[in-house]
Every structure is written in C-alpha cells, then in structure tokens.
Amino acid sequence: MEINLNETGNVTVLSLKGRLDLASGSALKERIKGIFEQEKSSVHLNLTEVEFINSSGLGALVSIMKEVRLRKGRLTLSNLANYVQEIFEITQLSHIFEIFATQEEALNSYSTVTSA
Amino acid sequence: MIAVKLKYSSKLEAEELMLEEVESFLEDAGIDFLQSRPILVSISEAFTNALTHGNKKNPEKSIQIIIRVDVSTIEVEVTDEGQGAIKVITARKPVGEFAESGRGINIIEHYAKETKLSELESGGLKVFMVFSRSKQGKRESQIQLSMEDNDGNQFE
C-alpha cells in the first residue's frame, strides 16, 4: 500500500492507496507512530484509493485510534468506497470512527472544533 | 466450472501474493470488481485465521485455497495444517468495540450464504464458504461443525 503524507494546518493528512490488510496495516501504524513522535496528534486518513480492507486493516485503524485518543488527539477518515464503508458497518466500527464523505468536510471540522 | 488450487507458506508476506492471485483468478472467471470484494475479503479473513490460529505463522506449514466458480455460485475452501484452530474460532466471544482482532468470522458469515468449519483428522481446519454470483449478502448462514478425515469422510 502506498502512503502519501502532507500537512494541512495542524492536521497530518495521509492518503492511502491499495489494500489495507495485515502487512500494510502494520506499516501504517509504524508511519503514524513516527508522526506521533513529532508531537502531532491530529491525523486524517483519505481512503479514496483504498480498494480493499479486511479485519486486520480495521484492527490497525482501531489501534491507531486508541493511540490518538491517549494523546488527546483526533483521527478522521474520508472518501470510503461503499464496499469499504460496508466492512465498517458489518463490524459495527462505523460509529467509533469519525467518517466524512470528503476530505474537505473532514478538515473543515478541525477548524470548527478549534474555534468552538 | 472454473477452479483453481493455490498454496502458500504461512508467512505474513504471503497475504499480498494470495490477494493478487485470488483477485486475478476471480477476474479471469468473470467476477467483476464490485462482486469480487466480499469474496476477496472473506477469503482473506479465512487466510488470516489459518495463518495465525491454525499454522501459528510457521512458514513450514501451508495454507491451501481452492476456488470453484460456477454459473450461479462461487465455492471456496481454505485449509491449514495446524492443530485446534476450530476450538479457538468456535469459542470466540463477541469482541469489544476497541478490540483489534476477532472480527474475521463475522465478516465471512455476513457475506457467505453458507459457511462450514471442519476439523480434519490431521487437526487442520477447513473453512468452506459458498457465495452467490447473482447477489451478495447473507442468506441463511449455516454454521456446521464436523470432524472429517483428509478424504472428506466424516467421523465421530
């Protein structure tokens, strides 16, 4: 899986491409660990080009989310394909993640939270 | 009918190759991208269980996948060479929302219209799944448990 990273304000945006499974989930966790080590805790994942996710990939996202919460940060997801969204719903994880239709909506929500 | 038999060593790296080969086979068998997603993820879940619970990530043990594509159904068998995985899977309890594992069988049960777990005489686990080609989604998911030898004969 490819991971492209860029910073938008205080939010680190990772655009994922490919399959999110056991191996790539571990790689994603390592990549985000590096972000946390830079004292950054607001992370947005754009899943536009994620063509496959299984329970191992979900497990990696849960692990990341737990770490973000420990750091009192925030994790958001956006642009899930229907078949990816369905996996979240089958496993009842759609209600514990902040999932947005678009990256723009997700990033706007960080501004809203900051100014509230 | 179109069929394929695939075999992989129980290494984490094998999952990527398996997904590529299964996806390629399904495409060649005329299963389009959207229809293949539930099948691919279900096979992936069974593969991960075989890798971790069955073969305990022992690279000397193999995972076999057989896929048969017919006009109306896709049948899949995923078999490991481990010991006792069936007890681990059938003894599972509902996982908490922050659990990082334990959801694989739930995904399989959602998508497959039939799921059967069998313990081979050798102790390995065979996961048998049937998917409909016309519509995906759960029908009457029948979880059957049985003991059978390597020739598929059932025994007490």
Interface residues (C-beta under 8 A of the other chain):
Chain A: R19 D21 L22 A23 F52 I53 N54 S55 S56 L58 G59 A60 V62 S63 K66 Y83 I87 I90 T91 Q92 L93 I96
Chain B: L12 E13 E15 E16 L19 L34 R37 P38 L40 V41 S44 E45 T48 E97 F98 A99 E100 S101 G102 R103 G104 N106 I107 H110
